[in-house]
Amino acid sequence: KKSYKSIDWTEFQMKNIKTLPAGYQPSEKLLEERVILVTGAGDGIGRAAARSFAAHGATVILLGKTQGKLEQVYDEIVAAGHPEPLILPLDLQYLTPDSAKALTETIEQELGRLDGLLHNAALLGSVTPVANYSPERWQQVMQVNVHAAFLLTQTLLPLLTQAPDGSIVFTTSSVGRQGRAFWGAYAVSKFAVEGLMETLADELEEVTAVRVNAINPGATRTRMRAAAYPGENPATRPTADSLMPLYLYLMGTDSEGVSGYSFDAQPPLTTQA
Ligand code: NDP
């Protein structure tokens, strides 16, 4: 039996962390005929993912808090000649089992299938010591980042299971693998997301074709990054668009059989949050 001190923590932490296969090139029609739901599709990485999935043939369901932002993404996708998306304005803060069920019924009626689910929406919450963290704020972050993802996954699972090779992708962070001072509920929520991904992947492995993975985008030029690092020059960080090959890989057939892994979209030295 290993003593506590003999565990190689670096190796332990890296055990399930993967990166995009070298030289990966998504085919133009990678996601043709597929229906993919993206949460937080109105801004940042979710917006880039929705546009990129649509550009590769998917019918995208745009779920997010601010209707105007979703409409803008809708217009961009339609103007580019890609399949017409479905807009689902929804504040995940208030998602309940009943509203999640109603959303599933809408998808079933409108589109009849679901092949992919990208859990991308998240709240940063407060950057403050645990000792001072507002309990209400803590609960909001856990609701949006973890509980809503659990509810959506649970209610959408039967539809995803009917797909030829369904894919669920969670969004994690480096502070969801190693805690860091002042990241509070956000860090804890991302640890929970990693745990949910691993637990679900293990449950589904033998009984369905649905694969379950997580992506840590790494420091990316978005509104959330600017809020977390106000002193940083955003131009020093990669754009959300530049990360899309990994998102496409995990949503398309090229990743068939790959399940239970946490992926890094950027090399480790630049993944700060
Ligand atoms: P942004 O803040 O730019 O975008 C987040 C999106 O989530 C927005 O569209 C927002 O909608 C939506 N959202 C937030 N709260 C809710 C809610 N209650 N209900 C519905 N939608 C909601 O974030 P990023 O694009 O930077 O982040 C995307 C993911 O990547 C997150 O999971 C984040 O934790 C993760 N990540 C990001 C990193 C980075 O450096 N950017 C690093 C590591 C991880 P609206 O605009 O309407 O408020």
Boltz pocket constraint, residues with backbone or C-beta under 6 A from the ligand:
constraints:
  - pocket:
      binder: B
      contacts: [[A, 39], [A, 40], [A, 41], [A, 42], [A, 43], [A, 44], [A, 45], [A, 46], [A, 63], [A, 64], [A, 65], [A, 66], [A, 69], [A, 90], [A, 91], [A, 92], [A, 93], [A, 119], [A, 120], [A, 121], [A, 122], [A, 123], [A, 144], [A, 171], [A, 172], [A, 173], [A, 174], [A, 215], [A, 216], [A, 217], [A, 218], [A, 219], [A, 220], [A, 221], [A, 222], [A, 223], [A, 224], [A, 225], [A, 273]]
      max_distance: 6.0
